[in-house]
Amino acid sequence: MLILPGLQNRVWLLPCCLLLVLMLSCGGSREKYVGSYKADPNDTPKQTETSLELKENGEGIWKVGDEEVSFSWDIRQNELRVNTKGGGVLVGDLEKNVIYLSLPGSKRIAFRKSPER
């Protein structure tokens, strides 16, 4: 097999550059959504304090009153995807510091990002 001098090094350059771009674009988009979010109790089905906490590692906690449920999350095409332990996926719209989530059988809930301390 005939390989032109220097061509072998260039063949690997393109995939490496593409991988670097993908890594940088995915990592940066998640960071700005990390934090705590609270919903207006009047907007929630149980009319109790409801909050989300999105952690840097892609894990999260959903709190409704005294109950907590853990989940994993990701950002895709300007949407928050909440992956429940039962295998379901809730999709939320992202607008500045607000996440809009629609729960099955209920209205759309707006979670506002809490100021950092």
KERO-750039 format. One record per residue: x, y, z of N, C-alpha, C, O in turn; residue in three letters. Coordinates in pm, whole numbers. Example, Ala and Ser with C-alpha at 12.3 -4.5 7.8 and 13.67 -1.06 7.14 Angstrom:
// residues 2
1319,-569,780,1230,-450,780,1320,-330,780,1424,-332,846,ALA;
1285,-225,708,1367,-106,714,1290,3,787,1341,114,804,SER;
***
This chain:
// residues 117
84,-117,0,0,0,0,89,124,0,183,133,79,MET;
60,216,-87,140,338,-100,74,450,-20,-41,485,-43,LEU;
148,507,75,99,620,155,192,737,129,314,726,142,ILE;
133,847,94,213,966,69,270,1018,200,202,1012,303,LEU;
393,1069,198,454,1120,321,369,1232,381,328,1324,310,PRO;
344,1224,512,268,1328,583,119,1311,574,46,1373,652,GLY;
69,1229,481,-75,1211,465,-136,1138,584,-249,1168,625,LEU;
-63,1043,640,-113,966,753,-141,1059,872,-242,1039,941,GLN;
-58,1156,898,-80,1250,1008,-202,1339,981,-276,1372,1073,ASN;
-222,1376,858,-334,1465,823,-467,1393,831,-569,1456,859,ARG;
-469,1264,807,-593,1186,813,-652,1192,954,-774,1198,969,VAL;
-570,1192,1056,-617,1195,1194,-651,1336,1242,-722,1353,1341,TRP;
-602,1435,1172,-624,1574,1215,-772,1614,1210,-821,1675,1305,LEU;
-841,1581,1104,-983,1619,1090,-1071,1556,1198,-1146,1629,1263,LEU;
-1065,1423,1221,-1149,1366,1328,-1117,1424,1466,-1207,1443,1547,PRO;
-991,1451,1493,-953,1508,1622,-1011,1648,1639,-1059,1683,1747,CYS;
-1007,1728,1534,-1063,1864,1540,-1214,1859,1561,-1268,1935,1640,CYS;
-1282,1769,1490,-1427,1756,1506,-1464,1712,1647,-1560,1763,1705,LEU;
-1390,1619,1703,-1415,1572,1839,-1396,1685,1940,-1475,1699,2033,LEU;
-1292,1764,1922,-1267,1877,2011,-1380,1979,2006,-1424,2028,2111,LEU;
-1428,2011,1888,-1539,2105,1873,-1665,2052,1942,-1734,2128,2010,VAL;
-1695,1924,1925,-1812,1865,1989,-1801,1867,2141,-1898,1897,2210,LEU;
-1684,1837,2192,-1663,1836,2337,-1681,1977,2395,-1744,1993,2499,MET;
-1627,2075,2329,-1637,2213,2379,-1780,2265,2370,-1825,2335,2461,LEU;
-1850,2232,2264,-1987,2284,2249,-2083,2217,2346,-2176,2283,2394,SER;
-2066,2091,2377,-2156,2022,2469,-2131,2063,2612,-2227,2085,2687,CYS;
-2007,2075,2653,-1974,2108,2790,-2017,2248,2829,-2065,2267,2940,GLY;
-2001,2344,2743,-2033,2481,2775,-2181,2507,2786,-2222,2592,2865,GLY;
-2263,2437,2710,-2406,2464,2711,-2470,2416,2841,-2569,2475,2885,SER;
-2418,2314,2904,-2476,2261,3026,-2447,2352,3145,-2533,2371,3231,ARG;
-2327,2407,3151,-2283,2486,3267,-2377,2600,3302,-2405,2623,3420,GLU;
-2427,2671,3204,-2509,2789,3234,-2645,2754,3292,-2714,2843,3343,LYS;
-2686,2628,3286,-2815,2588,3342,-2803,2525,3480,-2905,2497,3544,TYR;
-2683,2501,3527,-2661,2443,3660,-2713,2541,3765,-2687,2661,3757,VAL;
-2785,2489,3864,-2836,2573,3972,-2970,2525,4022,-3018,2418,3986,GLY;
-3031,2608,4107,-3161,2577,4166,-3269,2660,4100,-3249,2777,4066,SER;
-3385,2598,4081,-3500,2662,4017,-3623,2638,4104,-3640,2530,4160,TYR;
-3707,2740,4116,-3831,2727,4194,-3952,2761,4109,-3948,2850,4024,LYS;
-4060,2688,4134,-4187,2713,4066,-4278,2791,4160,-4267,2777,4282,ALA;
-4366,2872,4106,-4468,2941,4184,-4564,2835,4236,-4620,2760,4155,ASP;
-4585,2825,4369,-4675,2721,4423,-4816,2724,4362,-4881,2620,4355,PRO;
-4862,2840,4319,-4996,2848,4259,-5001,2782,4121,-5109,2750,4073,ASN;
-4885,2762,4058,-4879,2700,3925,-4862,2549,3931,-4877,2482,3828,ASP;
-4832,2494,4048,-4804,2351,4059,-4932,2273,4090,-5023,2327,4152,THR;
-4938,2146,4049,-5060,2065,4071,-5099,2053,4218,-5218,2060,4250,PRO;
-5003,2035,4308,-5033,2017,4450,-5034,2150,4526,-5059,2153,4646,LYS;
-5006,2258,4457,-4998,2392,4514,-4908,2392,4638,-4945,2445,4743,GLN;
-4791,2333,4624,-4691,2329,4729,-4557,2369,4669,-4543,2377,4547,THR;
-4460,2395,4754,-4330,2438,4703,-4267,2328,4618,-4252,2214,4662,GLU;
-4232,2364,4497,-4173,2269,4402,-4046,2331,4346,-4045,2447,4306,THR;
-3938,2252,4344,-3811,2305,4294,-3732,2197,4220,-3754,2077,4236,SER;
-3641,2245,4139,-3547,2160,4066,-3406,2204,4102,-3380,2323,4119,LEU;
-3317,2109,4114,-3175,2141,4129,-3100,2065,4020,-3105,1942,4014,GLU;
-3031,2140,3935,-2952,2080,3827,-2805,2088,3866,-2752,2197,3887,LEU;
-2741,1973,3877,-2600,1967,3919,-2509,1956,3798,-2551,1915,3690,LYS;
-2383,1995,3817,-2283,1996,3709,-2261,1858,3646,-2231,1849,3527,GLU;
-2277,1752,3724,-2248,1617,3676,-2363,1555,3595,-2356,1438,3557,ASN;
-2470,1634,3570,-2582,1582,3493,-2688,1515,3578,-2785,1461,3525,GLY;
-2671,1518,3710,-2772,1465,3801,-2859,1580,3850,-2818,1696,3843,GLU;
-2977,1548,3898,-3066,1651,3949,-3158,1598,4056,-3172,1477,4076,GLY;
-3222,1692,4126,-3319,1657,4231,-3445,1739,4208,-3438,1861,4191,ILE;
-3559,1673,4208,-3690,1736,4196,-3753,1727,4334,-3771,1617,4387,TRP;
-3788,1840,4394,-3847,1844,4527,-3990,1896,4518,-4016,2000,4457,LYS;
-4082,1822,4578,-4222,1864,4590,-4256,1850,4738,-4272,1739,4789,VAL;
-4266,1964,4806,-4289,1961,4950,-4171,1894,5018,-4057,1939,5003,GLY;
-4196,1785,5093,-4090,1712,5163,-4037,1594,5083,-3945,1526,5128,ASP;
-4092,1569,4966,-4050,1454,4884,-3943,1496,4784,-3946,1606,4729,GLU;
-3848,1405,4762,-3740,1429,4665,-3729,1312,4570,-3742,1196,4609,GLU;
-3705,1344,4443,-3684,1240,4341,-3560,1280,4263,-3547,1394,4218,VAL;
-3469,1185,4247,-3348,1213,4169,-3371,1178,4022,-3454,1094,3989,SER;
-3296,1244,3935,-3307,1222,3791,-3175,1261,3726,-3088,1318,3792,PHE;
-3161,1230,3599,-3047,1280,3522,-3101,1378,3419,-3218,1373,3383,SER;
-3016,1466,3372,-3061,1568,3278,-2954,1597,3174,-2836,1569,3192,TRP;
-3002,1656,3063,-2913,1692,2953,-2979,1805,2875,-3100,1826,2885,ASP;
-2901,1876,2798,-2950,1983,2712,-2933,1938,2567,-2825,1897,2527,ILE;
-3042,1947,2489,-3038,1915,2346,-3124,2015,2271,-3243,2030,2301,ARG;
-3066,2082,2176,-3139,2174,2088,-3224,2273,2168,-3343,2289,2141,GLN;
-3163,2337,2266,-3227,2437,2351,-3347,2382,2428,-3442,2455,2456,ASN;
-3342,2253,2463,-3444,2190,2545,-3377,2116,2660,-3271,2056,2644,GLU;
-3440,2122,2777,-3395,2045,2891,-3463,1909,2884,-3585,1901,2869,LEU;
-3385,1803,2896,-3441,1668,2897,-3417,1607,3035,-3303,1585,3076,ARG;
-3527,1581,3106,-3523,1521,3238,-3551,1373,3221,-3660,1334,3178,VAL;
-3454,1290,3255,-3464,1145,3242,-3501,1086,3377,-3419,1086,3469,ASN;
-3623,1035,3390,-3669,982,3517,-3614,842,3540,-3572,774,3446,THR;
-3615,798,3666,-3566,665,3701,-3651,556,3636,-3603,446,3607,LYS;
-3779,586,3612,-3869,489,3550,-3852,478,3400,-3920,397,3336,GLY;
-3763,558,3341,-3738,550,3198,-3811,656,3116,-3791,664,2995,GLY;
-3894,737,3180,-3964,843,3108,-3874,964,3086,-3774,982,3155,GLY;
-3913,1046,2991,-3838,1168,2961,-3936,1286,2960,-4036,1284,2888,VAL;
-3905,1388,3040,-3982,1513,3037,-3898,1614,2961,-3778,1627,2985,LEU;
-3960,1687,2870,-3888,1784,2790,-3935,1924,2829,-4054,1952,2833,VAL;
-3838,2011,2859,-3869,2147,2898,-3807,2247,2802,-3699,2224,2747,GLY;
-3876,2358,2783,-3824,2467,2699,-3740,2561,2785,-3774,2587,2900,ASP;
-3632,2610,2729,-3540,2699,2801,-3551,2841,2747,-3541,2863,2627,LEU;
-3572,2935,2837,-3574,3077,2800,-3503,3154,2910,-3554,3165,3021,GLU;
-3386,3207,2879,-3305,3283,2976,-3292,3206,3106,-3228,3101,3107,LYS;
-3351,3254,3216,-3339,3189,3346,-3467,3115,3386,-3493,3097,3504,ASN;
-3544,3071,3288,-3670,3002,3316,-3674,2871,3237,-3637,2865,3120,VAL;
-3721,2766,3305,-3745,2636,3242,-3895,2612,3245,-3957,2618,3351,ILE;
-3955,2584,3130,-4098,2555,3120,-4114,2405,3100,-4072,2350,2998,TYR;
-4176,2338,3197,-4199,2194,3189,-4348,2165,3188,-4424,2224,3265,LEU;
-4389,2074,3102,-4528,2028,3099,-4532,1888,3156,-4468,1797,3103,SER;
-4606,1871,3263,-4622,1740,3324,-4744,1671,3264,-4840,1738,3226,LEU;
-4742,1539,3255,-4859,1468,3201,-4984,1500,3283,-4983,1486,3405,PRO;
-5090,1541,3216,-5217,1568,3283,-5225,1699,3358,-5322,1723,3430,GLY;
-5125,1785,3345,-5131,1914,3414,-5084,2026,3323,-5040,2002,3210,SER;
-5094,2146,3373,-5053,2259,3290,-4901,2276,3290,-4828,2204,3359,LYS;
-4857,2370,3215,-4714,2400,3202,-4666,2476,3326,-4731,2571,3371,ARG;
-4554,2433,3382,-4499,2494,3502,-4372,2569,3467,-4285,2516,3397,ILE;
-4360,2692,3515,-4240,2773,3493,-4152,2765,3618,-4195,2801,3728,ALA;
-4029,2718,3600,-3929,2713,3707,-3831,2828,3684,-3763,2832,3581,PHE;
-3823,2919,3778,-3733,3034,3767,-3604,3007,3843,-3607,2957,3955,ARG;
-3492,3041,3783,-3362,3018,3845,-3346,3108,3966,-3370,3228,3960,LYS;
-3304,3047,4078,-3279,3121,4200,-3146,3194,4188,-3053,3142,4126,SER;
-3137,3313,4247,-3008,3386,4243,-2901,3306,4315,-2928,3241,4416,PRO;
-2779,3310,4262,-2668,3239,4325,-2630,3309,4453,-2641,3431,4466,GLU;
-2585,3228,4547,-2547,3282,4678,-2399,3294,4691,-2350,3338,4795,ARG;
***
